[in-house]
């Protein structure tokens, strides 16, 4: 059985950008520098023999603080009161009733 072609983020084999997305072993125009994605077509050059995979997603927070819980608990959990207040504020063009602390 043959090797599986490269798929995902790899260090840019052309050293133009930090990372380049590989699809079926071919470089694509999707690149990433400092966690910001952009497009830049790969040059018409041969690939090196060894591709270096990106071992961790540099745009993700290492402690997981940028993730949301699927059960809806936590600081940013959905609130019927906050949703209703936001809807009323949007319709009325601003706070309808000023209350201490902002949200009812």
Jmol script that loads the backbone (N, CA, C; Angstrom):
load data "model"
ATOM      1  N   UNK A   1       0.844  -1.180   0.000  1.00  0.00           N
ATOM      2  CA  UNK A   1       0.000   0.000   0.000  1.00  0.00           C
ATOM      3  C   UNK A   1       0.888   1.242   0.000  1.00  0.00           C
ATOM      4  N   UNK A   2       0.585   2.242  -0.854  1.00  0.00           N
ATOM      5  CA  UNK A   2       1.407   3.438  -0.997  1.00  0.00           C
ATOM      6  C   UNK A   2       1.183   4.438   0.117  1.00  0.00           C
ATOM      7  N   UNK A   3       2.041   5.445   0.126  1.00  0.00           N
ATOM      8  CA  UNK A   3       1.945   6.500   1.127  1.00  0.00           C
ATOM      9  C   UNK A   3       0.726   7.380   0.839  1.00  0.00           C
ATOM     10  N   UNK A   4       0.124   7.899   1.909  1.00  0.00           N
ATOM     11  CA  UNK A   4      -1.006   8.813   1.778  1.00  0.00           C
ATOM     12  C   UNK A   4      -0.461  10.190   1.411  1.00  0.00           C
ATOM     13  N   UNK A   5      -1.015  10.825   0.367  1.00  0.00           N
ATOM     14  CA  UNK A   5      -0.528  12.152  -0.006  1.00  0.00           C
ATOM     15  C   UNK A   5      -0.758  13.174   1.111  1.00  0.00           C
ATOM     16  N   UNK A   6       0.108  14.168   1.154  1.00  0.00           N
ATOM     17  CA  UNK A   6       0.010  15.221   2.175  1.00  0.00           C
ATOM     18  C   UNK A   6      -1.332  15.946   2.063  1.00  0.00           C
ATOM     19  N   UNK A   7      -1.968  16.155   3.221  1.00  0.00           N
ATOM     20  CA  UNK A   7      -3.251  16.858   3.294  1.00  0.00           C
ATOM     21  C   UNK A   7      -3.244  17.677   4.577  1.00  0.00           C
ATOM     22  N   UNK A   8      -3.437  18.984   4.473  1.00  0.00           N
ATOM     23  CA  UNK A   8      -3.467  19.837   5.653  1.00  0.00           C
ATOM     24  C   UNK A   8      -2.376  20.892   5.612  1.00  0.00           C
ATOM     25  N   UNK A   9      -2.138  21.472   6.792  1.00  0.00           N
ATOM     26  CA  UNK A   9      -1.129  22.535   6.899  1.00  0.00           C
ATOM     27  C   UNK A   9       0.268  21.939   7.000  1.00  0.00           C
ATOM     28  N   UNK A  10       1.176  22.471   6.189  1.00  0.00           N
ATOM     29  CA  UNK A  10       2.581  22.104   6.206  1.00  0.00           C
ATOM     30  C   UNK A  10       3.394  23.389   6.172  1.00  0.00           C
ATOM     31  N   UNK A  11       4.625  23.313   6.685  1.00  0.00           N
ATOM     32  CA  UNK A  11       5.519  24.457   6.557  1.00  0.00           C
ATOM     33  C   UNK A  11       5.680  24.719   5.069  1.00  0.00           C
ATOM     34  N   UNK A  12       5.650  25.993   4.687  1.00  0.00           N
ATOM     35  CA  UNK A  12       5.727  26.329   3.270  1.00  0.00           C
ATOM     36  C   UNK A  12       7.034  25.793   2.690  1.00  0.00           C
ATOM     37  N   UNK A  13       6.930  24.846   1.771  1.00  0.00           N
ATOM     38  CA  UNK A  13       8.149  24.248   1.222  1.00  0.00           C
ATOM     39  C   UNK A  13       8.981  25.232   0.401  1.00  0.00           C
ATOM     40  N   UNK A  14       8.396  26.358   0.043  1.00  0.00           N
ATOM     41  CA  UNK A  14       9.116  27.371  -0.734  1.00  0.00           C
ATOM     42  C   UNK A  14       9.692  28.465   0.157  1.00  0.00           C
ATOM     43  N   UNK A  15       9.389  28.413   1.461  1.00  0.00           N
ATOM     44  CA  UNK A  15       9.883  29.382   2.449  1.00  0.00           C
ATOM     45  C   UNK A  15       9.447  30.813   2.122  1.00  0.00           C
ATOM     46  N   UNK A  16       8.295  30.957   1.485  1.00  0.00           N
ATOM     47  CA  UNK A  16       7.744  32.274   1.205  1.00  0.00           C
ATOM     48  C   UNK A  16       6.852  32.708   2.368  1.00  0.00           C
ATOM     49  N   UNK A  17       6.074  31.765   2.881  1.00  0.00           N
ATOM     50  CA  UNK A  17       5.157  31.992   4.001  1.00  0.00           C
ATOM     51  C   UNK A  17       5.498  31.005   5.110  1.00  0.00           C
ATOM     52  N   UNK A  18       4.852  31.161   6.267  1.00  0.00           N
ATOM     53  CA  UNK A  18       5.090  30.210   7.353  1.00  0.00           C
ATOM     54  C   UNK A  18       4.536  28.835   7.002  1.00  0.00           C
ATOM     55  N   UNK A  19       3.253  28.812   6.605  1.00  0.00           N
ATOM     56  CA  UNK A  19       2.586  27.540   6.321  1.00  0.00           C
ATOM     57  C   UNK A  19       1.890  27.617   4.972  1.00  0.00           C
ATOM     58  N   UNK A  20       1.689  26.442   4.373  1.00  0.00           N
ATOM     59  CA  UNK A  20       0.937  26.354   3.119  1.00  0.00           C
ATOM     60  C   UNK A  20       0.059  25.113   3.195  1.00  0.00           C
ATOM     61  N   UNK A  21      -1.194  25.238   2.736  1.00  0.00           N
ATOM     62  CA  UNK A  21      -2.123  24.105   2.748  1.00  0.00           C
ATOM     63  C   UNK A  21      -1.783  23.181   1.593  1.00  0.00           C
ATOM     64  N   UNK A  22      -1.663  21.896   1.935  1.00  0.00           N
ATOM     65  CA  UNK A  22      -1.395  20.873   0.926  1.00  0.00           C
ATOM     66  C   UNK A  22      -2.672  20.073   0.719  1.00  0.00           C
ATOM     67  N   UNK A  23      -2.975  19.764  -0.529  1.00  0.00           N
ATOM     68  CA  UNK A  23      -4.155  18.975  -0.858  1.00  0.00           C
ATOM     69  C   UNK A  23      -3.746  17.877  -1.826  1.00  0.00           C
ATOM     70  N   UNK A  24      -3.933  16.647  -1.395  1.00  0.00           N
ATOM     71  CA  UNK A  24      -3.560  15.472  -2.184  1.00  0.00           C
ATOM     72  C   UNK A  24      -2.100  15.545  -2.623  1.00  0.00           C
ATOM     73  N   UNK A  25      -1.244  16.023  -1.708  1.00  0.00           N
ATOM     74  CA  UNK A  25       0.183  16.088  -1.970  1.00  0.00           C
ATOM     75  C   UNK A  25       0.634  17.269  -2.805  1.00  0.00           C
ATOM     76  N   UNK A  26      -0.298  18.163  -3.140  1.00  0.00           N
ATOM     77  CA  UNK A  26       0.057  19.321  -3.960  1.00  0.00           C
ATOM     78  C   UNK A  26      -0.114  20.608  -3.161  1.00  0.00           C
ATOM     79  N   UNK A  27       0.809  21.560  -3.353  1.00  0.00           N
ATOM     80  CA  UNK A  27       0.664  22.843  -2.659  1.00  0.00           C
ATOM     81  C   UNK A  27      -0.506  23.635  -3.251  1.00  0.00           C
ATOM     82  N   UNK A  28      -1.249  24.307  -2.381  1.00  0.00           N
ATOM     83  CA  UNK A  28      -2.355  25.148  -2.847  1.00  0.00           C
ATOM     84  C   UNK A  28      -1.984  26.613  -2.659  1.00  0.00           C
ATOM     85  N   UNK A  29      -2.895  27.488  -3.047  1.00  0.00           N
ATOM     86  CA  UNK A  29      -2.652  28.926  -2.879  1.00  0.00           C
ATOM     87  C   UNK A  29      -2.969  29.410  -1.470  1.00  0.00           C
ATOM     88  N   UNK A  30      -3.574  28.559  -0.621  1.00  0.00           N
ATOM     89  CA  UNK A  30      -3.921  28.946   0.749  1.00  0.00           C
ATOM     90  C   UNK A  30      -2.672  28.918   1.616  1.00  0.00           C
ATOM     91  N   UNK A  31      -2.337  30.079   2.171  1.00  0.00           N
ATOM     92  CA  UNK A  31      -1.135  30.217   2.999  1.00  0.00           C
ATOM     93  C   UNK A  31      -1.506  30.845   4.333  1.00  0.00           C
ATOM     94  N   UNK A  32      -0.576  30.789   5.282  1.00  0.00           N
ATOM     95  CA  UNK A  32      -0.830  31.351   6.608  1.00  0.00           C
ATOM     96  C   UNK A  32       0.464  31.921   7.169  1.00  0.00           C
ATOM     97  N   UNK A  33       0.350  33.146   7.719  1.00  0.00           N
ATOM     98  CA  UNK A  33       1.459  33.807   8.404  1.00  0.00           C
ATOM     99  C   UNK A  33       0.926  34.409   9.686  1.00  0.00           C
ATOM    100  N   UNK A  34       1.553  34.122  10.809  1.00  0.00           N
ATOM    101  CA  UNK A  34       1.127  34.624  12.124  1.00  0.00           C
ATOM    102  C   UNK A  34      -0.350  34.354  12.380  1.00  0.00           C
ATOM    103  N   UNK A  35      -0.854  33.214  11.931  1.00  0.00           N
ATOM    104  CA  UNK A  35      -2.240  32.835  12.164  1.00  0.00           C
ATOM    105  C   UNK A  35      -3.238  33.470  11.216  1.00  0.00           C
ATOM    106  N   UNK A  36      -2.770  34.310  10.287  1.00  0.00           N
ATOM    107  CA  UNK A  36      -3.658  34.964   9.327  1.00  0.00           C
ATOM    108  C   UNK A  36      -3.559  34.256   7.983  1.00  0.00           C
ATOM    109  N   UNK A  37      -4.712  33.813   7.493  1.00  0.00           N
ATOM    110  CA  UNK A  37      -4.747  33.108   6.221  1.00  0.00           C
ATOM    111  C   UNK A  37      -4.897  34.080   5.067  1.00  0.00           C
ATOM    112  N   UNK A  38      -4.294  33.723   3.929  1.00  0.00           N
ATOM    113  CA  UNK A  38      -4.365  34.534   2.715  1.00  0.00           C
ATOM    114  C   UNK A  38      -4.171  33.600   1.527  1.00  0.00           C
ATOM    115  N   UNK A  39      -4.188  34.174   0.335  1.00  0.00           N
ATOM    116  CA  UNK A  39      -3.958  33.408  -0.878  1.00  0.00           C
ATOM    117  C   UNK A  39      -2.696  33.906  -1.561  1.00  0.00           C
ATOM    118  N   UNK A  40      -1.878  32.971  -1.999  1.00  0.00           N
ATOM    119  CA  UNK A  40      -0.684  33.268  -2.784  1.00  0.00           C
ATOM    120  C   UNK A  40      -0.356  32.001  -3.560  1.00  0.00           C
ATOM    121  N   UNK A  41      -0.509  32.063  -4.860  1.00  0.00           N
ATOM    122  CA  UNK A  41      -0.276  30.875  -5.685  1.00  0.00           C
ATOM    123  C   UNK A  41       1.144  30.357  -5.480  1.00  0.00           C
ATOM    124  N   UNK A  42       1.297  29.039  -5.429  1.00  0.00           N
ATOM    125  CA  UNK A  42       2.644  28.489  -5.258  1.00  0.00           C
ATOM    126  C   UNK A  42       3.487  28.734  -6.509  1.00  0.00           C
ATOM    127  N   UNK A  43       4.787  28.933  -6.324  1.00  0.00           N
ATOM    128  CA  UNK A  43       5.651  29.127  -7.496  1.00  0.00           C
ATOM    129  C   UNK A  43       5.780  27.821  -8.285  1.00  0.00           C
ATOM    130  N   UNK A  44       6.166  27.940  -9.505  1.00  0.00           N
ATOM    131  CA  UNK A  44       6.339  26.772 -10.369  1.00  0.00           C
ATOM    132  C   UNK A  44       7.734  26.185 -10.144  1.00  0.00           C
ATOM    133  N   UNK A  45       7.905  25.609  -8.964  1.00  0.00           N
ATOM    134  CA  UNK A  45       9.172  24.995  -8.571  1.00  0.00           C
ATOM    135  C   UNK A  45       8.897  23.584  -8.065  1.00  0.00           C
ATOM    136  N   UNK A  46       9.876  22.700  -8.152  1.00  0.00           N
ATOM    137  CA  UNK A  46       9.655  21.345  -7.621  1.00  0.00           C
ATOM    138  C   UNK A  46       9.561  21.354  -6.097  1.00  0.00           C
ATOM    139  N   UNK A  47       8.772  20.426  -5.572  1.00  0.00           N
ATOM    140  CA  UNK A  47       8.663  20.278  -4.113  1.00  0.00           C
ATOM    141  C   UNK A  47       9.892  19.562  -3.570  1.00  0.00           C
ATOM    142  N   UNK A  48      10.263  19.881  -2.323  1.00  0.00           N
ATOM    143  CA  UNK A  48      11.364  19.127  -1.713  1.00  0.00           C
ATOM    144  C   UNK A  48      10.916  17.688  -1.441  1.00  0.00           C
ATOM    145  N   UNK A  49      11.870  16.817  -1.206  1.00  0.00           N
ATOM    146  CA  UNK A  49      11.570  15.402  -0.952  1.00  0.00           C
ATOM    147  C   UNK A  49      10.775  15.211   0.336  1.00  0.00           C
ATOM    148  N   UNK A  50      11.026  16.066   1.338  1.00  0.00           N
ATOM    149  CA  UNK A  50      10.371  15.921   2.639  1.00  0.00           C
ATOM    150  C   UNK A  50       9.545  17.167   2.936  1.00  0.00           C
ATOM    151  N   UNK A  51       8.258  16.948   3.256  1.00  0.00           N
ATOM    152  CA  UNK A  51       7.381  18.038   3.683  1.00  0.00           C
ATOM    153  C   UNK A  51       7.278  17.997   5.204  1.00  0.00           C
ATOM    154  N   UNK A  52       7.253  19.158   5.838  1.00  0.00           N
ATOM    155  CA  UNK A  52       7.202  19.250   7.295  1.00  0.00           C
ATOM    156  C   UNK A  52       5.790  19.643   7.717  1.00  0.00           C
ATOM    157  N   UNK A  53       5.058  18.710   8.346  1.00  0.00           N
ATOM    158  CA  UNK A  53       3.692  19.046   8.779  1.00  0.00           C
ATOM    159  C   UNK A  53       3.713  20.029   9.942  1.00  0.00           C
ATOM    160  N   UNK A  54       2.679  20.865  10.008  1.00  0.00           N
ATOM    161  CA  UNK A  54       2.505  21.766  11.144  1.00  0.00           C
ATOM    162  C   UNK A  54       1.894  20.913  12.247  1.00  0.00           C
ATOM    163  N   UNK A  55       2.581  20.804  13.371  1.00  0.00           N
ATOM    164  CA  UNK A  55       2.140  19.894  14.425  1.00  0.00           C
ATOM    165  C   UNK A  55       1.028  20.453  15.287  1.00  0.00           C
ATOM    166  N   UNK A  56       0.903  21.775  15.377  1.00  0.00           N
ATOM    167  CA  UNK A  56      -0.189  22.363  16.141  1.00  0.00           C
ATOM    168  C   UNK A  56      -0.716  23.571  15.400  1.00  0.00           C
ATOM    169  N   UNK A  57      -1.984  23.844  15.588  1.00  0.00           N
ATOM    170  CA  UNK A  57      -2.623  24.988  14.946  1.00  0.00           C
ATOM    171  C   UNK A  57      -2.192  26.244  15.675  1.00  0.00           C
ATOM    172  N   UNK A  58      -1.356  27.060  15.037  1.00  0.00           N
ATOM    173  CA  UNK A  58      -0.817  28.257  15.690  1.00  0.00           C
ATOM    174  C   UNK A  58      -1.882  29.310  15.960  1.00  0.00           C
ATOM    175  N   UNK A  59      -3.057  29.201  15.293  1.00  0.00           N
ATOM    176  CA  UNK A  59      -4.096  30.198  15.534  1.00  0.00           C
ATOM    177  C   UNK A  59      -4.986  29.828  16.720  1.00  0.00           C
ATOM    178  N   UNK A  60      -4.830  28.612  17.254  1.00  0.00           N
ATOM    179  CA  UNK A  60      -5.659  28.180  18.378  1.00  0.00           C
ATOM    180  C   UNK A  60      -4.983  28.527  19.698  1.00  0.00           C
ATOM    181  N   UNK A  61      -5.792  28.784  20.698  1.00  0.00           N
ATOM    182  CA  UNK A  61      -5.279  29.059  22.030  1.00  0.00           C
ATOM    183  C   UNK A  61      -4.789  27.745  22.651  1.00  0.00           C
ATOM    184  N   UNK A  62      -3.571  27.697  23.188  1.00  0.00           N
ATOM    185  CA  UNK A  62      -3.059  26.437  23.724  1.00  0.00           C
ATOM    186  C   UNK A  62      -3.851  25.896  24.919  1.00  0.00           C
ATOM    187  N   UNK A  63      -4.526  26.780  25.656  1.00  0.00           N
ATOM    188  CA  UNK A  63      -5.279  26.303  26.818  1.00  0.00           C
ATOM    189  C   UNK A  63      -6.760  26.052  26.505  1.00  0.00           C
ATOM    190  N   UNK A  64      -7.163  26.239  25.240  1.00  0.00           N
ATOM    191  CA  UNK A  64      -8.550  25.984  24.863  1.00  0.00           C
ATOM    192  C   UNK A  64      -9.512  27.094  25.230  1.00  0.00           C
ATOM    193  N   UNK A  65      -9.002  28.255  25.667  1.00  0.00           N
ATOM    194  CA  UNK A  65      -9.889  29.327  26.106  1.00  0.00           C
ATOM    195  C   UNK A  65     -10.679  29.943  24.947  1.00  0.00           C
ATOM    196  N   UNK A  66     -10.278  29.661  23.700  1.00  0.00           N
ATOM    197  CA  UNK A  66     -11.015  30.188  22.558  1.00  0.00           C
ATOM    198  C   UNK A  66     -12.132  29.244  22.100  1.00  0.00           C
ATOM    199  N   UNK A  67     -12.344  28.157  22.820  1.00  0.00           N
ATOM    200  CA  UNK A  67     -13.373  27.183  22.466  1.00  0.00           C
ATOM    201  C   UNK A  67     -14.638  27.418  23.282  1.00  0.00           C
ATOM    202  N   UNK A  68     -15.785  27.032  22.711  1.00  0.00           N
ATOM    203  CA  UNK A  68     -17.048  27.139  23.423  1.00  0.00           C
ATOM    204  C   UNK A  68     -17.528  25.744  23.791  1.00  0.00           C
ATOM    205  N   UNK A  69     -18.201  25.644  24.926  1.00  0.00           N
ATOM    206  CA  UNK A  69     -18.734  24.362  25.366  1.00  0.00           C
ATOM    207  C   UNK A  69     -19.998  24.032  24.601  1.00  0.00           C
ATOM    208  N   UNK A  70     -20.161  22.779  24.216  1.00  0.00           N
ATOM    209  CA  UNK A  70     -21.342  22.379  23.460  1.00  0.00           C
ATOM    210  C   UNK A  70     -22.588  22.270  24.329  1.00  0.00           C
ATOM    211  N   UNK A  71     -22.403  22.190  25.662  1.00  0.00           N
ATOM    212  CA  UNK A  71     -23.572  22.068  26.531  1.00  0.00           C
ATOM    213  C   UNK A  71     -24.142  23.426  26.935  1.00  0.00           C
ATOM    214  N   UNK A  72     -23.536  24.524  26.457  1.00  0.00           N
ATOM    215  CA  UNK A  72     -24.081  25.855  26.702  1.00  0.00           C
ATOM    216  C   UNK A  72     -23.794  26.414  28.082  1.00  0.00           C
ATOM    217  N   UNK A  73     -22.943  25.768  28.851  1.00  0.00           N
ATOM    218  CA  UNK A  73     -22.602  26.306  30.165  1.00  0.00           C
ATOM    219  C   UNK A  73     -21.391  27.214  30.037  1.00  0.00           C
ATOM    220  N   UNK A  74     -21.161  27.980  31.025  1.00  0.00           N
ATOM    221  CA  UNK A  74     -20.000  28.857  31.032  1.00  0.00           C
ATOM    222  C   UNK A  74     -20.395  30.306  30.972  1.00  0.00           C
ATOM    223  N   UNK A  75     -19.387  31.170  30.944  1.00  0.00           N
ATOM    224  CA  UNK A  75     -19.591  32.605  31.020  1.00  0.00           C
ATOM    225  C   UNK A  75     -20.440  33.133  29.861  1.00  0.00           C
ATOM    226  N   UNK A  76     -20.252  32.597  28.664  1.00  0.00           N
ATOM    227  CA  UNK A  76     -20.956  33.107  27.496  1.00  0.00           C
ATOM    228  C   UNK A  76     -22.158  32.246  27.122  1.00  0.00           C
ATOM    229  N   UNK A  77     -22.726  31.525  28.080  1.00  0.00           N
ATOM    230  CA  UNK A  77     -23.871  30.672  27.799  1.00  0.00           C
ATOM    231  C   UNK A  77     -25.063  31.503  27.329  1.00  0.00           C
ATOM    232  N   UNK A  78     -25.900  30.901  26.523  1.00  0.00           N
ATOM    233  CA  UNK A  78     -27.087  31.581  26.009  1.00  0.00           C
ATOM    234  C   UNK A  78     -28.015  31.947  27.153  1.00  0.00           C
ATOM    235  N   UNK A  79     -28.602  33.135  27.072  1.00  0.00           N
ATOM    236  CA  UNK A  79     -29.534  33.608  28.077  1.00  0.00           C
ATOM    237  C   UNK A  79     -30.764  34.166  27.373  1.00  0.00           C
ATOM    238  N   UNK A  80     -31.956  33.658  27.733  1.00  0.00           N
ATOM    239  CA  UNK A  80     -33.196  34.184  27.165  1.00  0.00           C
ATOM    240  C   UNK A  80     -33.336  35.676  27.461  1.00  0.00           C
ATOM    241  N   UNK A  81     -32.961  36.066  28.671  1.00  0.00           N
ATOM    242  CA  UNK A  81     -33.087  37.481  29.053  1.00  0.00           C
ATOM    243  C   UNK A  81     -32.178  38.360  28.194  1.00  0.00           C
ATOM    244  N   UNK A  82     -30.931  37.932  28.024  1.00  0.00           N
ATOM    245  CA  UNK A  82     -30.005  38.729  27.212  1.00  0.00           C
ATOM    246  C   UNK A  82     -30.444  38.763  25.758  1.00  0.00           C
ATOM    247  N   UNK A  83     -30.980  37.661  25.251  1.00  0.00           N
ATOM    248  CA  UNK A  83     -31.449  37.622  23.869  1.00  0.00           C
ATOM    249  C   UNK A  83     -32.640  38.558  23.677  1.00  0.00           C
ATOM    250  N   UNK A  84     -33.579  38.532  24.616  1.00  0.00           N
ATOM    251  CA  UNK A  84     -34.741  39.417  24.526  1.00  0.00           C
ATOM    252  C   UNK A  84     -34.311  40.872  24.606  1.00  0.00           C
ATOM    253  N   UNK A  85     -33.390  41.169  25.504  1.00  0.00           N
ATOM    254  CA  UNK A  85     -32.903  42.541  25.655  1.00  0.00           C
ATOM    255  C   UNK A  85     -32.198  43.008  24.381  1.00  0.00           C
ATOM    256  N   UNK A  86     -31.398  42.125  23.790  1.00  0.00           N
ATOM    257  CA  UNK A  86     -30.694  42.480  22.562  1.00  0.00           C
ATOM    258  C   UNK A  86     -31.687  42.741  21.431  1.00  0.00           C
ATOM    259  N   UNK A  87     -32.753  41.928  21.355  1.00  0.00           N
ATOM    260  CA  UNK A  87     -33.769  42.136  20.323  1.00  0.00           C
ATOM    261  C   UNK A  87     -34.479  43.466  20.516  1.00  0.00           C
ATOM    262  N   UNK A  88     -34.851  43.773  21.750  1.00  0.00           N
ATOM    263  CA  UNK A  88     -35.521  45.048  22.029  1.00  0.00           C
ATOM    264  C   UNK A  88     -34.600  46.231  21.741  1.00  0.00           C
ATOM    265  N   UNK A  89     -33.329  46.099  22.087  1.00  0.00           N
ATOM    266  CA  UNK A  89     -32.368  47.162  21.802  1.00  0.00           C
ATOM    267  C   UNK A  89     -32.217  47.364  20.301  1.00  0.00           C
ATOM    268  N   UNK A  90     -32.181  46.268  19.547  1.00  0.00           N
ATOM    269  CA  UNK A  90     -32.024  46.365  18.095  1.00  0.00           C
ATOM    270  C   UNK A  90     -33.234  47.023  17.453  1.00  0.00           C
ATOM    271  N   UNK A  91     -34.424  46.665  17.907  1.00  0.00           N
ATOM    272  CA  UNK A  91     -35.649  47.234  17.360  1.00  0.00           C
ATOM    273  C   UNK A  91     -35.775  48.707  17.727  1.00  0.00           C
ATOM    274  N   UNK A  92     -35.466  49.017  18.982  1.00  0.00           N
ATOM    275  CA  UNK A  92     -35.634  50.385  19.473  1.00  0.00           C
ATOM    276  C   UNK A  92     -34.469  51.299  19.192  1.00  0.00           C
ATOM    277  N   UNK A  93     -33.395  50.779  18.640  1.00  0.00           N
ATOM    278  CA  UNK A  93     -32.248  51.628  18.339  1.00  0.00           C
ATOM    279  C   UNK A  93     -31.398  51.952  19.544  1.00  0.00           C
ATOM    280  N   UNK A  94     -31.550  51.235  20.621  1.00  0.00           N
ATOM    281  CA  UNK A  94     -30.738  51.462  21.808  1.00  0.00           C
ATOM    282  C   UNK A  94     -31.442  50.945  23.032  1.00  0.00           C
ATOM    283  N   UNK A  95     -30.860  51.202  24.178  1.00  0.00           N
ATOM    284  CA  UNK A  95     -31.431  50.706  25.424  1.00  0.00           C
ATOM    285  C   UNK A  95     -32.809  51.312  25.654  1.00  0.00           C
ATOM    286  N   UNK A  96     -33.800  50.461  25.905  1.00  0.00           N
ATOM    287  CA  UNK A  96     -35.159  50.920  26.140  1.00  0.00           C
ATOM    288  C   UNK A  96     -35.307  51.423  27.585  1.00  0.00           C
ATOM    289  N   UNK A  97     -34.751  50.673  28.494  1.00  0.00           N
ATOM    290  CA  UNK A  97     -34.827  51.052  29.908  1.00  0.00           C
ATOM    291  C   UNK A  97     -33.399  50.976  30.455  1.00  0.00           C
ATOM    292  N   UNK A  98     -32.934  52.069  30.981  1.00  0.00           N
ATOM    293  CA  UNK A  98     -31.609  52.070  31.589  1.00  0.00           C
ATOM    294  C   UNK A  98     -31.688  51.385  32.945  1.00  0.00           C
ATOM    295  N   UNK A  99     -30.851  50.395  33.128  1.00  0.00           N
ATOM    296  CA  UNK A  99     -30.822  49.690  34.407  1.00  0.00           C
ATOM    297  C   UNK A  99     -29.392  49.613  34.885  1.00  0.00           C
ATOM    298  N   UNK A 100     -29.184  49.648  36.200  1.00  0.00           N
ATOM    299  CA  UNK A 100     -27.832  49.493  36.714  1.00  0.00           C
ATOM    300  C   UNK A 100     -27.271  48.131  36.292  1.00  0.00           C
ATOM    301  N   UNK A 101     -26.035  48.128  35.887  1.00  0.00           N
ATOM    302  CA  UNK A 101     -25.403  46.861  35.486  1.00  0.00           C
ATOM    303  C   UNK A 101     -25.633  46.538  34.028  1.00  0.00           C
ATOM    304  N   UNK A 102     -26.408  47.289  33.312  1.00  0.00           N
ATOM    305  CA  UNK A 102     -26.575  47.110  31.879  1.00  0.00           C
ATOM    306  C   UNK A 102     -27.633  46.108  31.482  1.00  0.00           C
ATOM    307  N   UNK A 103     -27.458  44.841  31.807  1.00  0.00           N
ATOM    308  CA  UNK A 103     -28.379  43.781  31.376  1.00  0.00           C
ATOM    309  C   UNK A 103     -29.282  43.400  32.520  1.00  0.00           C
ATOM    310  N   UNK A 104     -30.601  43.150  32.252  1.00  0.00           N
ATOM    311  CA  UNK A 104     -31.519  42.818  33.331  1.00  0.00           C
ATOM    312  C   UNK A 104     -31.215  41.532  33.965  1.00  0.00           C
TER     313      UNK A 104
END
end "model"
wireframe off; spacefill off
backbone 0.3
color backbone group
